[in-house]
Structures are given as structure tokens and as C-alpha cells.
Amino acid sequence: MPKQKLKREKNWYVIHTYSGYEEAVADNLRQRIETMGMEDKIFDVIVPKEKKIKIKDGQRKEVEEKIYPGYVLVQMIVTDESWYVVRNTPNVSGFVGSGTTPIPLSDEEIKALKNRMGQDTPKYKINLEVGDSVKITDGPFKDYDGKVSEVDKERGKIKVLVNMFGRDTSVELDSLQVEKI
């Protein structure tokens, strides 16, 4: 534990875990807080996640992805005892900070992270304009090239003119099924 005196106040800290063990660490830590009677020093444990839209088998799927793989957030008052409980939780490799001294996150960082986590439905991010050349990366027209003829930002769809049999054919695609070339 750090030799210098830390302010005894409630803050958010970042702990580093082995990748893939974030949920297990969070569950294990919550259990340790309860069994070791640390509720007055360790208040909350979060694995930061956000919802994203991915294309799988030609279908849009909403998935939850970890924002910072390998990291878990802990709201706590750092004392010798609370530091020891967190640091000795299985699969925790340490606090983020200098040496053994944990460095708290700022209120702005926590607010921004909670805003990012709180987004219910992902917004469509379409970085394409009418006239852009694209390569289709998924679906029945995979590997075809085309030109964007329409962009529907509300639905996340685009129309692409694909040259088939010597003529342009309009194909409606999800914006995630193409990449700009």
C-alpha cells in the first residue's frame, strides 16, 4: 500500500484485469465486499459497456461490447483494507496509477463514460455521401463495387448502384455492409 497519505474520500478508480475476466472480477469483487464487510468503503463495481449494431448473417444485431476490455471501475474510499480487498481479488493485476498508488478518475471522465454507457439505442453513423464509391462487404452482392445513390440516415440504409450485366442496378443495403474505396 502507498506510503503517502491519501485523501479519504469516495472516488472512482480503474483496476486492470486479465482480458475476458472483467465480469468474473466484478462478480467476485461484489461477493468479497459483502463477505468481508467492506460496504462502507467499496460502494460500486462497473464493467463499462455500450450497445453497438453489428451485421451478422445479413441481419442487424444489437450487441453489448466492453468499452475498455481488461478494465473494471470501482467506486471506493482507498484505505489499507479496501486496497487490499480489491488488489487481492482473483484475476486483478492491479490499479491503474503510478506504482501502488491508485489515481482516481475525474468527475468529467465518469460523467462522459456513464453517458456513453447509457445510450439505449445505438445511433447510425454513416460516413458516406451520394456519389461515393463503395465496395460491398456482406450479403449476396459481396465484393461488388458501386456508387452511393441515396443515404437514409434515419434507417441506417443506403442505395448503391451496382453494374450488373452492363447496366446499373439499385441495391438497398445496410450502411454496415459497405466500405468506402
C-alpha positions in Angstrom: 0.0 0.0 0.0 1.2 3.5 -0.7 3.3 5.2 2.0 1.9 8.7 1.3 -1.4 9.7 2.9 -4.4 9.6 0.5 -7.4 11.7 0.9 -10.1 9.5 2.4 -12.9 10.3 0.0 -15.2 8.4 -2.3 -13.8 8.2 -5.9 -13.8 6.0 -8.9 -10.7 4.0 -9.7 -9.7 1.8 -12.6 -8.4 -1.7 -11.9 -6.7 -3.8 -14.6 -7.9 -7.4 -15.0 -6.9 -10.2 -17.2 -8.8 -9.8 -20.5 -12.0 -11.7 -20.7 -12.3 -11.9 -16.9 -14.0 -8.5 -16.4 -17.4 -9.9 -15.4 -15.9 -12.6 -13.2 -13.8 -10.0 -11.4 -16.8 -7.7 -10.9 -18.9 -10.5 -9.5 -16.1 -11.8 -7.4 -15.3 -8.4 -6.0 -19.0 -7.7 -5.2 -19.0 -11.0 -3.3 -15.8 -10.2 -1.4 -17.2 -6.7 -0.5 -20.2 -8.4 1.1 -18.4 -11.3 2.9 -15.6 -9.0 4.2 -17.9 -6.3 5.3 -16.4 -3.6 3.1 -19.8 -1.9 2.1 -18.7 1.2 3.9 -15.5 1.6 1.9 -16.2 0.0 -1.5 -19.5 1.1 -3.0 -19.9 0.1 -6.6 -18.2 -2.0 -9.3 -18.9 -1.5 -13.0 -17.7 -3.2 -16.2 -18.2 -0.3 -18.8 -20.2 -1.5 -21.8 -22.0 0.1 -24.7 -24.6 -1.1 -27.2 -23.4 -1.3 -30.8 -25.0 -2.5 -34.0 -23.3 -5.3 -36.0 -24.2 -7.2 -39.1 -24.3 -11.0 -38.7 -25.6 -13.3 -41.4 -27.0 -10.3 -43.2 -29.1 -9.3 -40.2 -28.7 -6.3 -37.9 -27.9 -7.4 -34.4 -27.6 -5.1 -31.3 -24.7 -6.3 -29.2 -23.1 -5.1 -26.0 -19.4 -4.5 -26.1 -16.9 -3.7 -23.4 -15.7 -0.1 -23.8 -12.4 -0.9 -22.1 -11.6 -4.6 -22.3 -9.4 -5.6 -19.5 -10.6 -2.9 -17.1 -13.2 -2.6 -14.3 -14.3 0.5 -12.5 -14.6 0.6 -8.7 -16.1 3.3 -6.6 -14.3 3.3 -3.2 -12.5 5.1 -0.4 -8.9 4.0 -0.5 -7.7 2.6 2.8 -5.2 -0.1 3.5 -8.1 -2.6 4.0 -10.1 -1.6 0.9 -6.9 -1.5 -1.3 -6.0 -5.0 -0.1 -9.5 -6.4 -0.8 -9.6 -5.1 -4.4 -5.9 -5.8 -5.2 -6.2 -9.4 -3.9 -9.3 -10.3 -5.8 -8.5 -13.2 -8.2 -7.6 -12.1 -11.8 -7.0 -8.4 -10.7 -3.5 -7.4 -11.8 -3.5 -4.0 -10.2 -4.8 -0.5 -10.0 -4.2 2.0 -12.8 -1.9 4.6 -11.4 1.7 5.2 -10.5 3.3 2.3 -8.6 0.9 1.1 -6.0 -0.9 4.4 -5.7 -4.3 4.3 -7.4 -5.2 7.5 -9.3 -8.9 8.5 -9.2 -10.9 9.3 -12.4 -12.2 12.8 -12.7 -15.9 13.6 -12.4 -15.9 14.6 -16.0 -14.5 11.3 -17.1 -17.1 9.4 -15.1 -19.9 11.5 -16.4 -18.8 11.1 -20.0 -18.4 7.3 -19.5 -21.9 7.0 -17.9 -23.4 9.0 -20.8 -21.7 6.6 -23.3 -22.9 3.6 -21.3 -26.5 5.0 -21.0 -27.3 5.2 -24.7 -30.2 2.9 -25.2 -30.3 2.5 -28.9 -27.2 3.0 -31.0 -27.3 5.8 -33.5 -26.5 5.1 -37.1 -23.1 6.5 -38.1 -23.0 6.8 -41.9 -19.9 8.4 -43.2 -20.9 8.2 -46.8 -22.2 10.8 -49.3 -24.1 10.4 -52.6 -21.6 9.7 -55.3 -19.0 7.9 -53.1 -17.5 4.7 -54.5 -18.0 1.7 -52.2 -17.2 -2.0 -52.0 -19.9 -4.3 -50.7 -18.5 -6.4 -47.9 -21.5 -8.5 -46.9 -24.6 -10.2 -48.4 -25.4 -11.5 -51.9 -23.6 -8.7 -53.6 -20.4 -9.1 -51.6 -17.2 -8.0 -53.5 -19.2 -5.9 -56.0 -18.2 -2.2 -56.3 -20.8 0.5 -56.7 -21.7 4.2 -56.3 -23.9 5.5 -53.5 -27.1 6.9 -55.0 -29.1 7.5 -51.8 -28.4 7.8 -48.0 -31.1 7.2 -45.4 -29.5 8.3 -42.1 -32.8 7.6 -40.1 -32.8 3.9 -41.0 -29.1 3.4 -41.5 -29.7 2.3 -45.1 -28.0 3.3 -48.4 -28.8 2.6 -52.0 -25.9 1.6 -54.2 -25.8 1.5 -58.0 -24.1 -1.8 -58.9 -23.1 -2.5 -62.5 -24.6 -5.9 -63.5 -24.9 -7.2 -67.0 -23.9 -3.9 -68.4 -26.5 -1.7 -66.6 -26.7 0.0 -63.2 -29.0 -1.8 -60.7 -30.1 -0.1 -57.5 -29.5 -2.2 -54.4 -30.6 -1.2 -50.9 -28.0 -2.2 -48.3 -27.3 -1.6 -44.6 -24.6 1.0 -44.1 -22.5 -1.6 -42.3 -22.4 -3.8 -45.4 -20.2 -1.4 -47.4 -16.8 0.3 -47.1 -15.7 3.4 -48.8 -13.0 2.9 -51.5 
